[in-house]
Amino acid sequence: MAQTAGPDDQLPDAIGRLAGDTTEMGIVVSDMFRYACHDLFGLIPETARFIAESQQWVAYSTTVLEQQARSTILQYHPTGDDLRRIVELQQAASQYGRIAERSSHIAEQAHALGGESEQALGRLALNTSDIFNQLIALVYEQMRGAFLVTAARDLAQARMLLEREAEVASYYTVIQARLKHHTRSEPNTALPLQRLIMVTTDMREIVASVVAICNAVLH
């Protein structure tokens, strides 16, 4: 994590540093999500430590990035597009912090499930596990796309991510409906599926954060 802007920095350098540090956070939270989802299908001993340490780093970095952005504004008094870029990066850092929290919650549910999500999903309709896996893949793609938006202010990428949000929503709706139907029909064996309901809700909220990052850039 870079330091705040120094007296010899130029405004473009300071904004570039802020963008680089924010993108670094996006990469870390993407890895948090990826490892947390791996644990849904088989616990890896190192994952819990990685998630915990990453969550602490993200919380610290969120504060540092906010200070970095404020320092840049106070030092250079940016206007127009420069100010807008700084505000976009502040929004991205805030949303990455929320994604980290959601990823940590997924990891907690994976641990509670003992890495046996596949077995729990196997009690539902035949292709439910495939739908669940596709949802994970789509969410991960959204997250990777988001830090590319952050790094390069890629407007075309931001628009594509917003367009694909509907696809994520469709998978989410199907998997939630199946999980909730089964928990109602077989309440005595519903606990693992209730945990998966929370996991998929976390995934939906992660995509909401990606949408917020994209909208900040586009609007």
PAGU-597794 format. One record per residue: residue in three letters; x, y, z of N, C-alpha, C in turn. Coordinates in Angstrom, 1 decimal, padded with zeros to 4 digits. Example, Ala and Ser with C-alpha at 12.3 -4.5 7.8 and 13.67 -1.06 7.14 Angstrom:
2
ALA | 013.2 | -005.7 | 007.8 | 012.3 | -004.5 | 007.8 | 013.2 | -003.3 | 007.8
SER | 012.8 | -002.2 | 007.1 | 013.7 | -001.1 | 007.1 | 012.9 | 000.0 | 007.9
//
This chain:
219
MET | 000.8 | -001.2 | 000.0 | 000.0 | 000.0 | 000.0 | 000.9 | 001.2 | 000.0
ALA | 000.7 | 002.1 | -001.0 | 001.5 | 003.3 | -001.1 | 001.2 | 004.3 | -000.1
GLN | 002.1 | 005.3 | 000.1 | 001.9 | 006.3 | 001.1 | 001.0 | 007.4 | 000.4
THR | 000.6 | 008.3 | 001.2 | -000.2 | 009.5 | 000.7 | 000.7 | 010.4 | -000.1
ALA | 000.1 | 011.2 | -000.9 | 000.9 | 012.1 | -001.8 | 001.9 | 012.9 | -001.1
GLY | 003.1 | 013.0 | -001.6 | 004.2 | 013.8 | -001.0 | 004.3 | 015.1 | -001.7
PRO | 005.1 | 016.0 | -001.2 | 005.2 | 017.4 | -001.7 | 005.7 | 017.5 | -003.1
ASP | 006.4 | 016.5 | -003.6 | 007.0 | 016.5 | -004.9 | 006.1 | 015.8 | -005.9
ASP | 005.0 | 015.2 | -005.5 | 004.2 | 014.5 | -006.4 | 003.4 | 015.5 | -007.3
GLN | 003.0 | 015.1 | -008.5 | 002.1 | 015.8 | -009.3 | 000.7 | 015.1 | -009.1
LEU | -000.3 | 015.9 | -009.4 | -001.7 | 015.3 | -009.3 | -001.9 | 014.0 | -010.0
PRO | -001.5 | 013.9 | -011.3 | -001.7 | 012.7 | -012.0 | -001.0 | 011.5 | -011.3
ASP | 000.2 | 011.8 | -010.8 | 000.9 | 010.7 | -010.1 | 000.1 | 010.3 | -008.8
ALA | -000.4 | 011.2 | -008.1 | -001.1 | 010.9 | -006.9 | -002.4 | 010.1 | -007.2
ILE | -003.1 | 010.5 | -008.2 | -004.3 | 009.8 | -008.6 | -004.0 | 008.4 | -009.1
GLY | -002.9 | 008.3 | -009.9 | -002.4 | 007.0 | -010.4 | -002.1 | 006.1 | -009.2
ARG | -001.4 | 006.6 | -008.2 | -001.1 | 005.8 | -007.0 | -002.3 | 005.3 | -006.3
LEU | -003.3 | 006.2 | -006.2 | -004.6 | 005.9 | -005.5 | -005.3 | 004.8 | -006.3
ALA | -005.3 | 004.9 | -007.6 | -005.9 | 003.9 | -008.5 | -005.2 | 002.6 | -008.3
GLY | -003.9 | 002.6 | -008.3 | -003.1 | 001.3 | -008.2 | -003.4 | 000.6 | -006.8
ASP | -003.5 | 001.4 | -005.8 | -003.7 | 000.8 | -004.4 | -005.1 | 000.3 | -004.3
THR | -006.1 | 001.0 | -004.9 | -007.5 | 000.6 | -004.9 | -007.6 | -000.7 | -005.7
THR | -007.0 | -000.8 | -006.8 | -007.0 | -002.0 | -007.6 | -006.4 | -003.2 | -006.9
GLU | -005.3 | -002.9 | -006.2 | -004.7 | -004.0 | -005.3 | -005.7 | -004.5 | -004.3
MET | -006.5 | -003.7 | -003.8 | -007.5 | -004.1 | -002.8 | -008.6 | -005.0 | -003.6
GLY | -008.9 | -004.6 | -004.8 | -009.9 | -005.4 | -005.6 | -009.4 | -006.8 | -005.9
ILE | -008.1 | -006.9 | -006.2 | -007.5 | -008.2 | -006.4 | -007.5 | -009.1 | -005.2
VAL | -007.2 | -008.5 | -004.0 | -007.2 | -009.2 | -002.8 | -008.7 | -009.7 | -002.4
VAL | -009.7 | -008.9 | -002.6 | -011.0 | -009.3 | -002.2 | -011.5 | -010.4 | -003.2
SER | -011.1 | -010.3 | -004.5 | -011.4 | -011.3 | -005.4 | -010.9 | -012.7 | -005.0
ASP | -009.6 | -012.7 | -004.5 | -009.0 | -013.9 | -004.0 | -009.7 | -014.4 | -002.8
MET | -010.2 | -013.5 | -001.9 | -010.9 | -013.9 | -000.7 | -012.2 | -014.6 | -001.2
PHE | -012.9 | -014.1 | -002.1 | -014.1 | -014.8 | -002.6 | -013.8 | -016.1 | -003.2
ARG | -012.8 | -016.2 | -004.0 | -012.4 | -017.4 | -004.7 | -012.1 | -018.5 | -003.7
TYR | -011.3 | -018.2 | -002.7 | -010.9 | -019.2 | -001.7 | -012.1 | -019.6 | -000.8
ALA | -012.9 | -018.6 | -000.5 | -014.1 | -018.9 | 000.3 | -015.0 | -019.9 | -000.4
CYS | -015.2 | -019.7 | -001.7 | -016.0 | -020.6 | -002.5 | -015.4 | -022.0 | -002.6
HIS | -014.1 | -022.0 | -002.7 | -013.4 | -023.4 | -002.8 | -013.8 | -024.2 | -001.5
ASP | -013.8 | -023.5 | -000.4 | -014.1 | -024.1 | 000.9 | -015.6 | -024.7 | 001.0
LEU | -016.4 | -024.2 | 000.1 | -017.8 | -024.7 | 000.1 | -017.8 | -026.2 | -000.3
PHE | -016.8 | -026.6 | -001.1 | -016.8 | -027.9 | -001.6 | -015.7 | -028.8 | -001.1
GLY | -015.0 | -028.3 | -000.1 | -013.9 | -029.1 | 000.5 | -013.0 | -028.1 | 001.3
LEU | -013.0 | -028.3 | 002.6 | -012.2 | -027.3 | 003.4 | -010.7 | -027.5 | 003.2
ILE | -010.1 | -026.3 | 003.0 | -008.6 | -026.2 | 002.9 | -008.1 | -025.5 | 004.2
PRO | -007.2 | -026.2 | 004.9 | -006.8 | -025.6 | 006.2 | -006.3 | -024.2 | 006.2
GLU | -005.6 | -023.8 | 005.1 | -005.0 | -022.5 | 005.0 | -006.0 | -021.4 | 004.7
THR | -007.2 | -021.8 | 004.2 | -008.1 | -020.8 | 003.8 | -008.6 | -019.9 | 004.9
ALA | -008.9 | -020.4 | 006.1 | -009.4 | -019.6 | 007.2 | -008.4 | -018.6 | 007.6
ARG | -007.1 | -018.9 | 007.6 | -006.1 | -018.0 | 008.0 | -006.0 | -016.9 | 006.9
PHE | -006.0 | -017.3 | 005.7 | -005.9 | -016.3 | 004.6 | -007.0 | -015.3 | 004.6
ILE | -008.3 | -015.8 | 004.8 | -009.4 | -015.0 | 004.8 | -009.3 | -014.0 | 006.0
ALA | -009.0 | -014.5 | 007.2 | -008.9 | -013.6 | 008.3 | -007.8 | -012.5 | 008.2
GLU | -006.7 | -012.9 | 007.7 | -005.6 | -011.9 | 007.5 | -006.0 | -010.9 | 006.4
SER | -006.6 | -011.4 | 005.3 | -007.0 | -010.5 | 004.2 | -008.1 | -009.5 | 004.7
GLN | -009.0 | -010.0 | 005.5 | -010.0 | -009.1 | 006.0 | -009.4 | -008.0 | 006.9
GLN | -008.4 | -008.4 | 007.7 | -007.8 | -007.3 | 008.5 | -007.0 | -006.3 | 007.6
TRP | -006.4 | -006.8 | 006.6 | -005.6 | -006.0 | 005.7 | -006.6 | -005.0 | 004.9
VAL | -007.7 | -005.6 | 004.5 | -008.7 | -004.8 | 003.7 | -009.3 | -003.7 | 004.6
ALA | -009.6 | -004.0 | 005.9 | -010.1 | -003.0 | 006.8 | -009.1 | -001.9 | 007.0
TYR | -007.8 | -002.3 | 007.2 | -006.8 | -001.3 | 007.4 | -006.6 | -000.4 | 006.1
SER | -006.6 | -001.1 | 005.0 | -006.4 | -000.4 | 003.7 | -007.5 | 000.5 | 003.4
THR | -008.7 | 000.2 | 003.7 | -009.9 | 001.1 | 003.5 | -009.7 | 002.4 | 004.2
THR | -009.2 | 002.4 | 005.4 | -008.9 | 003.6 | 006.1 | -007.8 | 004.4 | 005.5
VAL | -006.7 | 003.7 | 005.1 | -005.6 | 004.3 | 004.5 | -006.0 | 005.0 | 003.1
LEU | -006.7 | 004.3 | 002.4 | -007.1 | 004.8 | 001.1 | -008.0 | 006.0 | 001.2
GLU | -008.9 | 006.0 | 002.2 | -009.7 | 007.2 | 002.5 | -008.8 | 008.4 | 002.8
GLN | -007.8 | 008.2 | 003.7 | -006.9 | 009.2 | 004.1 | -006.1 | 009.7 | 002.8
GLN | -005.7 | 008.7 | 002.0 | -005.0 | 009.0 | 000.8 | -005.8 | 009.9 | -000.1
ALA | -007.0 | 009.6 | -000.3 | -007.9 | 010.4 | -001.2 | -008.1 | 011.8 | -000.6
ARG | -008.4 | 011.9 | 000.7 | -008.6 | 013.2 | 001.3 | -007.3 | 014.1 | 001.2
SER | -006.2 | 013.4 | 001.4 | -004.9 | 014.2 | 001.4 | -004.7 | 014.7 | 000.0
THR | -005.0 | 013.9 | -001.0 | -004.8 | 014.4 | -002.4 | -005.7 | 015.6 | -002.7
ILE | -007.0 | 015.5 | -002.2 | -007.9 | 016.6 | -002.5 | -007.4 | 017.9 | -001.8
LEU | -007.0 | 017.7 | -000.5 | -006.5 | 018.9 | 000.2 | -005.3 | 019.5 | -000.4
GLN | -004.4 | 018.7 | -000.9 | -003.1 | 019.2 | -001.4 | -003.3 | 019.8 | -002.7
TYR | -004.1 | 019.2 | -003.6 | -004.2 | 019.7 | -005.0 | -005.4 | 020.5 | -005.4
HIS | -006.5 | 020.4 | -004.5 | -007.7 | 021.0 | -004.8 | -008.2 | 020.7 | -006.2
PRO | -008.3 | 019.4 | -006.6 | -008.7 | 019.0 | -007.9 | -010.1 | 019.4 | -008.3
THR | -010.3 | 019.6 | -009.6 | -011.7 | 020.0 | -010.0 | -012.0 | 019.1 | -011.2
GLY | -013.2 | 019.1 | -011.7 | -013.6 | 018.5 | -012.9 | -013.4 | 017.0 | -012.9
ASP | -012.8 | 016.5 | -014.0 | -012.6 | 015.0 | -014.1 | -011.6 | 014.5 | -013.1
ASP | -010.6 | 015.2 | -012.7 | -009.7 | 014.7 | -011.6 | -010.4 | 014.5 | -010.3
LEU | -011.3 | 015.4 | -009.9 | -012.0 | 015.2 | -008.7 | -013.0 | 014.0 | -008.8
ARG | -013.6 | 013.9 | -010.0 | -014.5 | 012.8 | -010.2 | -013.8 | 011.5 | -010.1
ARG | -012.6 | 011.4 | -010.6 | -011.8 | 010.2 | -010.6 | -011.5 | 009.8 | -009.1
ILE | -011.1 | 010.8 | -008.3 | -010.8 | 010.5 | -006.9 | -012.1 | 010.0 | -006.2
VAL | -013.2 | 010.6 | -006.5 | -014.5 | 010.2 | -005.8 | -014.8 | 008.7 | -006.3
GLU | -014.6 | 008.4 | -007.5 | -014.9 | 007.1 | -008.0 | -014.0 | 006.1 | -007.3
LEU | -012.8 | 006.4 | -007.1 | -011.9 | 005.5 | -006.4 | -012.3 | 005.3 | -004.9
GLN | -012.7 | 006.4 | -004.3 | -013.2 | 006.3 | -002.9 | -014.4 | 005.3 | -002.8
GLN | -015.3 | 005.5 | -003.8 | -016.5 | 004.6 | -003.9 | -016.0 | 003.1 | -004.1
ALA | -015.1 | 002.9 | -004.9 | -014.6 | 001.5 | -005.2 | -014.0 | 000.9 | -003.9
ALA | -013.2 | 001.7 | -003.2 | -012.5 | 001.2 | -002.0 | -013.6 | 000.8 | -001.0
SER | -014.6 | 001.7 | -000.8 | -015.7 | 001.4 | 000.1 | -016.4 | 000.1 | -000.3
GLN | -016.7 | -000.1 | -001.6 | -017.4 | -001.3 | -002.0 | -016.5 | -002.6 | -001.9
TYR | -015.2 | -002.4 | -002.1 | -014.3 | -003.6 | -001.9 | -014.3 | -004.0 | -000.5
GLY | -014.4 | -003.0 | 000.4 | -014.5 | -003.4 | 001.9 | -015.8 | -004.2 | 002.1
ARG | -016.9 | -003.8 | 001.5 | -018.1 | -004.6 | 001.7 | -018.0 | -006.0 | 001.1
ILE | -017.4 | -006.1 | -000.1 | -017.2 | -007.4 | -000.7 | -016.3 | -008.3 | 000.2
ALA | -015.3 | -007.7 | 000.8 | -014.5 | -008.5 | 001.8 | -015.3 | -009.1 | 002.9
GLU | -016.2 | -008.2 | 003.4 | -017.1 | -008.7 | 004.5 | -018.0 | -009.8 | 004.1
ARG | -018.5 | -009.7 | 002.9 | -019.4 | -010.8 | 002.3 | -018.6 | -012.0 | 002.1
SER | -017.4 | -011.9 | 001.6 | -016.6 | -013.1 | 001.3 | -016.2 | -013.8 | 002.6
SER | -015.9 | -013.0 | 003.7 | -015.6 | -013.6 | 005.0 | -016.9 | -014.4 | 005.5
HIS | -018.0 | -013.8 | 005.3 | -019.3 | -014.5 | 005.7 | -019.5 | -015.8 | 004.9
ILE | -019.2 | -015.8 | 003.6 | -019.2 | -017.0 | 002.9 | -018.3 | -018.1 | 003.4
ALA | -017.1 | -017.6 | 003.8 | -016.1 | -018.6 | 004.4 | -016.6 | -019.1 | 005.7
GLU | -017.2 | -018.3 | 006.5 | -017.8 | -018.8 | 007.8 | -018.9 | -019.9 | 007.5
GLN | -019.7 | -019.7 | 006.5 | -020.8 | -020.6 | 006.2 | -020.2 | -021.9 | 005.6
ALA | -019.1 | -021.7 | 004.8 | -018.4 | -022.9 | 004.3 | -017.9 | -023.8 | 005.4
HIS | -017.3 | -023.1 | 006.4 | -016.7 | -023.9 | 007.5 | -017.8 | -024.6 | 008.3
ALA | -019.0 | -023.9 | 008.5 | -020.1 | -024.5 | 009.2 | -020.7 | -025.7 | 008.4
LEU | -020.6 | -025.6 | 007.1 | -021.1 | -026.7 | 006.3 | -020.1 | -027.9 | 006.2
GLY | -018.9 | -027.6 | 006.7 | -017.8 | -028.7 | 006.6 | -017.4 | -028.9 | 005.2
GLY | -017.5 | -028.0 | 004.3 | -017.1 | -028.2 | 002.9 | -018.0 | -029.1 | 002.1
GLU | -019.2 | -029.4 | 002.6 | -020.1 | -030.4 | 002.0 | -021.3 | -029.8 | 001.3
SER | -021.1 | -028.7 | 000.6 | -022.2 | -028.0 | -000.1 | -022.7 | -028.9 | -001.2
GLU | -021.8 | -029.7 | -001.9 | -022.2 | -030.5 | -003.0 | -023.2 | -031.6 | -002.5
GLN | -023.0 | -032.1 | -001.3 | -023.9 | -033.1 | -000.8 | -025.3 | -032.5 | -000.5
ALA | -025.3 | -031.3 | 000.1 | -026.5 | -030.6 | 000.4 | -027.3 | -030.2 | -000.9
LEU | -026.6 | -029.8 | -001.9 | -027.3 | -029.4 | -003.2 | -027.8 | -030.6 | -003.9
GLY | -027.1 | -031.8 | -003.6 | -027.6 | -033.0 | -004.3 | -029.0 | -033.5 | -003.9
ARG | -029.5 | -032.9 | -002.8 | -030.9 | -033.3 | -002.4 | -031.9 | -032.5 | -003.2
LEU | -031.5 | -031.5 | -004.0 | -032.4 | -030.7 | -004.8 | -032.5 | -031.2 | -006.2
ALA | -033.1 | -030.4 | -007.1 | -033.3 | -030.9 | -008.5 | -031.9 | -031.2 | -009.1
LEU | -032.0 | -032.0 | -010.1 | -030.8 | -032.6 | -010.7 | -029.7 | -031.7 | -011.0
ASN | -030.0 | -030.5 | -011.6 | -029.0 | -029.6 | -012.1 | -028.7 | -028.4 | -011.2
THR | -029.1 | -028.5 | -009.9 | -029.0 | -027.4 | -009.0 | -027.5 | -027.1 | -008.7
SER | -026.7 | -028.2 | -008.6 | -025.3 | -028.0 | -008.3 | -024.6 | -027.2 | -009.5
ASP | -025.0 | -027.5 | -010.7 | -024.5 | -026.9 | -011.9 | -024.8 | -025.4 | -011.9
ILE | -026.1 | -025.1 | -011.5 | -026.5 | -023.7 | -011.4 | -025.8 | -022.9 | -010.4
PHE | -025.6 | -023.6 | -009.2 | -024.8 | -023.0 | -008.1 | -023.4 | -022.7 | -008.6
ASN | -022.8 | -023.6 | -009.2 | -021.4 | -023.4 | -009.7 | -021.3 | -022.3 | -010.7
GLN | -022.3 | -022.2 | -011.6 | -022.4 | -021.2 | -012.6 | -022.5 | -019.8 | -011.9
LEU | -023.3 | -019.7 | -010.9 | -023.5 | -018.5 | -010.2 | -022.2 | -018.0 | -009.6
ILE | -021.4 | -019.0 | -009.0 | -020.1 | -018.6 | -008.4 | -019.2 | -018.1 | -009.5
ALA | -019.2 | -018.8 | -010.7 | -018.3 | -018.3 | -011.8 | -018.7 | -016.9 | -012.3
LEU | -020.0 | -016.7 | -012.4 | -020.4 | -015.3 | -012.8 | -020.0 | -014.2 | -011.9
VAL | -020.2 | -014.5 | -010.6 | -019.9 | -013.5 | -009.6 | -018.4 | -013.2 | -009.6
TYR | -017.6 | -014.3 | -009.7 | -016.1 | -014.1 | -009.8 | -015.7 | -013.3 | -011.0
GLU | -016.4 | -013.5 | -012.1 | -016.1 | -012.8 | -013.3 | -016.4 | -011.3 | -013.1
GLN | -017.5 | -011.1 | -012.5 | -017.9 | -009.7 | -012.2 | -016.9 | -009.0 | -011.3
MET | -016.4 | -009.7 | -010.3 | -015.4 | -009.1 | -009.4 | -014.1 | -008.8 | -010.2
ARG | -013.7 | -009.7 | -011.0 | -012.4 | -009.4 | -011.7 | -012.6 | -008.3 | -012.7
GLY | -013.8 | -008.2 | -013.3 | -014.1 | -007.1 | -014.2 | -014.1 | -005.8 | -013.5
ALA | -014.5 | -005.8 | -012.2 | -014.6 | -004.5 | -011.4 | -013.2 | -004.0 | -011.2
PHE | -012.3 | -004.8 | -010.8 | -011.0 | -004.2 | -010.6 | -010.3 | -003.8 | -011.8
LEU | -010.7 | -004.3 | -013.0 | -010.2 | -003.8 | -014.3 | -010.8 | -002.4 | -014.5
VAL | -012.0 | -002.2 | -014.2 | -012.7 | -000.9 | -014.3 | -012.0 | 000.1 | -013.4
THR | -011.6 | -000.3 | -012.2 | -010.9 | 000.5 | -011.2 | -009.6 | 000.9 | -011.7
ALA | -008.8 | 000.0 | -012.3 | -007.5 | 000.2 | -012.7 | -007.4 | 001.1 | -013.9
ALA | -008.2 | 000.9 | -014.9 | -008.1 | 001.6 | -016.2 | -009.2 | 002.5 | -016.5
ARG | -010.2 | 002.6 | -015.6 | -011.4 | 003.4 | -015.9 | -012.0 | 003.0 | -017.2
ASP | -012.2 | 001.7 | -017.4 | -012.6 | 001.1 | -018.6 | -014.2 | 001.2 | -018.7
LEU | -014.7 | 002.1 | -019.4 | -016.1 | 002.4 | -019.5 | -016.8 | 001.2 | -020.2
ALA | -016.2 | 000.7 | -021.3 | -016.8 | -000.4 | -022.0 | -017.0 | -001.6 | -021.1
GLN | -015.9 | -001.9 | -020.3 | -016.0 | -003.0 | -019.3 | -017.1 | -002.8 | -018.3
ALA | -017.2 | -001.5 | -017.8 | -018.2 | -001.2 | -016.8 | -019.6 | -001.5 | -017.4
ARG | -019.8 | -001.1 | -018.6 | -021.1 | -001.3 | -019.3 | -021.4 | -002.8 | -019.4
MET | -020.4 | -003.5 | -019.8 | -020.6 | -005.0 | -020.0 | -021.0 | -005.6 | -018.6
LEU | -020.3 | -005.2 | -017.6 | -020.6 | -005.8 | -016.3 | -022.1 | -005.5 | -015.8
LEU | -022.5 | -004.3 | -016.1 | -023.9 | -003.9 | -015.8 | -024.9 | -004.7 | -016.6
GLU | -024.6 | -005.0 | -017.9 | -025.4 | -005.8 | -018.8 | -025.5 | -007.2 | -018.3
ARG | -024.4 | -007.8 | -017.7 | -024.4 | -009.2 | -017.3 | -025.0 | -009.3 | -015.9
GLU | -025.3 | -008.2 | -015.2 | -025.9 | -008.3 | -013.9 | -027.2 | -009.0 | -013.9
ALA | -028.0 | -008.8 | -015.0 | -029.3 | -009.5 | -015.2 | -029.1 | -011.0 | -015.3
GLU | -028.0 | -011.5 | -015.9 | -027.7 | -012.9 | -016.0 | -027.4 | -013.5 | -014.6
VAL | -026.6 | -012.7 | -013.8 | -026.4 | -013.2 | -012.4 | -027.7 | -013.3 | -011.7
ALA | -028.5 | -012.3 | -011.8 | -029.8 | -012.2 | -011.1 | -030.7 | -013.4 | -011.5
SER | -030.6 | -013.9 | -012.7 | -031.5 | -015.0 | -013.1 | -031.0 | -016.3 | -012.4
TYR | -029.7 | -016.5 | -012.4 | -029.2 | -017.7 | -011.7 | -029.5 | -017.6 | -010.2
TYR | -029.3 | -016.4 | -009.6 | -029.6 | -016.3 | -008.2 | -031.1 | -016.6 | -007.9
THR | -032.0 | -016.1 | -008.7 | -033.4 | -016.3 | -008.5 | -033.8 | -017.8 | -008.5
VAL | -033.2 | -018.5 | -009.5 | -033.5 | -020.0 | -009.6 | -033.0 | -020.7 | -008.4
ILE | -031.7 | -020.5 | -008.0 | -031.1 | -021.2 | -006.9 | -031.8 | -020.9 | -005.6
GLN | -032.2 | -019.6 | -005.4 | -032.9 | -019.2 | -004.2 | -034.2 | -019.9 | -004.1
ALA | -034.9 | -019.9 | -005.2 | -036.3 | -020.5 | -005.2 | -036.2 | -022.0 | -004.8
ARG | -035.2 | -022.7 | -005.4 | -035.1 | -024.1 | -005.1 | -034.7 | -024.4 | -003.6
LEU | -033.8 | -023.6 | -003.1 | -033.3 | -023.7 | -001.8 | -034.5 | -023.5 | -000.8
LYS | -035.2 | -022.4 | -001.0 | -036.3 | -022.0 | -000.1 | -037.4 | -023.0 | -000.2
HIS | -037.7 | -023.5 | -001.4 | -038.8 | -024.5 | -001.5 | -038.4 | -025.8 | -000.7
HIS | -037.2 | -026.2 | -000.8 | -036.8 | -027.4 | 000.0 | -036.8 | -027.2 | 001.5
THR | -036.4 | -026.0 | 001.9 | -036.3 | -025.8 | 003.4 | -037.8 | -025.8 | 003.9
ARG | -038.7 | -025.3 | 003.1 | -040.1 | -025.3 | 003.6 | -040.7 | -026.7 | 003.6
SER | -040.3 | -027.5 | 002.6 | -040.9 | -028.8 | 002.5 | -040.3 | -029.9 | 003.4
GLU | -039.0 | -029.7 | 003.7 | -038.3 | -030.6 | 004.6 | -037.5 | -029.8 | 005.7
PRO | -038.3 | -029.2 | 006.6 | -037.6 | -028.3 | 007.6 | -036.6 | -029.0 | 008.5
ASN | -036.8 | -030.3 | 008.7 | -035.9 | -031.1 | 009.7 | -034.5 | -031.2 | 009.1
THR | -034.4 | -031.1 | 007.8 | -033.0 | -031.2 | 007.2 | -032.6 | -029.9 | 006.5
ALA | -033.2 | -028.8 | 006.9 | -033.1 | -027.6 | 006.2 | -031.8 | -026.8 | 006.5
LEU | -031.1 | -027.0 | 007.6 | -030.1 | -026.1 | 008.1 | -029.0 | -025.9 | 007.0
PRO | -028.4 | -027.0 | 006.4 | -027.4 | -026.7 | 005.4 | -027.9 | -025.9 | 004.2
LEU | -029.1 | -026.1 | 003.8 | -029.7 | -025.3 | 002.7 | -029.9 | -023.9 | 003.2
GLN | -030.3 | -023.7 | 004.4 | -030.4 | -022.3 | 004.9 | -029.1 | -021.5 | 004.9
ARG | -028.0 | -022.3 | 005.2 | -026.7 | -021.7 | 005.1 | -026.4 | -021.3 | 003.6
LEU | -026.8 | -022.1 | 002.7 | -026.6 | -021.8 | 001.3 | -027.4 | -020.7 | 000.8
ILE | -028.6 | -020.5 | 001.4 | -029.4 | -019.3 | 001.1 | -028.6 | -018.1 | 001.5
MET | -028.0 | -018.1 | 002.6 | -027.2 | -016.9 | 003.1 | -026.0 | -016.7 | 002.1
VAL | -025.4 | -017.8 | 001.7 | -024.2 | -017.7 | 000.8 | -024.6 | -017.1 | -000.5
THR | -025.7 | -017.5 | -001.1 | -026.1 | -017.0 | -002.4 | -026.6 | -015.5 | -002.2
THR | -027.2 | -015.2 | -001.0 | -027.5 | -013.8 | -000.8 | -026.2 | -012.9 | -000.7
ASP | -025.2 | -013.5 | -000.1 | -023.9 | -012.7 | -000.1 | -023.4 | -012.5 | -001.5
MET | -023.5 | -013.5 | -002.3 | -023.1 | -013.4 | -003.7 | -023.8 | -012.3 | -004.4
ARG | -025.1 | -012.3 | -004.2 | -026.0 | -011.2 | -004.8 | -025.5 | -009.8 | -004.4
GLU | -025.2 | -009.7 | -003.1 | -024.8 | -008.4 | -002.6 | -023.4 | -008.0 | -003.1
ILE | -022.6 | -009.0 | -003.3 | -021.3 | -008.7 | -003.9 | -021.4 | -008.1 | -005.3
VAL | -022.3 | -008.7 | -006.1 | -022.6 | -008.2 | -007.4 | -023.2 | -006.8 | -007.3
ALA | -024.0 | -006.5 | -006.3 | -024.5 | -005.2 | -006.1 | -023.4 | -004.2 | -005.9
SER | -022.4 | -004.6 | -005.2 | -021.2 | -003.7 | -005.0 | -020.5 | -003.5 | -006.3
VAL | -020.4 | -004.5 | -007.1 | -019.8 | -004.3 | -008.5 | -020.6 | -003.3 | -009.3
VAL | -021.9 | -003.4 | -009.2 | -022.8 | -002.5 | -009.9 | -022.5 | -001.1 | -009.5
ALA | -022.4 | -000.9 | -008.1 | -022.1 | 000.4 | -007.6 | -020.8 | 001.0 | -008.1
ILE | -019.8 | 000.2 | -008.2 | -018.5 | 000.6 | -008.7 | -018.6 | 001.1 | -010.2
CYS | -019.3 | 000.3 | -011.0 | -019.5 | 000.6 | -012.4 | -020.3 | 001.9 | -012.5
ASN | -021.4 | 002.0 | -011.8 | -022.3 | 003.2 | -011.9 | -021.5 | 004.4 | -011.5
ALA | -020.6 | 004.3 | -010.5 | -019.8 | 005.5 | -010.1 | -018.9 | 006.0 | -011.3
VAL | -018.4 | 005.1 | -012.1 | -017.6 | 005.4 | -013.2 | -018.4 | 006.0 | -014.4
LEU | -019.6 | 005.4 | -014.6 | -020.4 | 005.7 | -015.8 | -021.2 | 007.0 | -015.5
HIS | -021.6 | 007.2 | -014.3 | -022.5 | 008.3 | -014.0 | -022.0 | 009.3 | -013.0
//
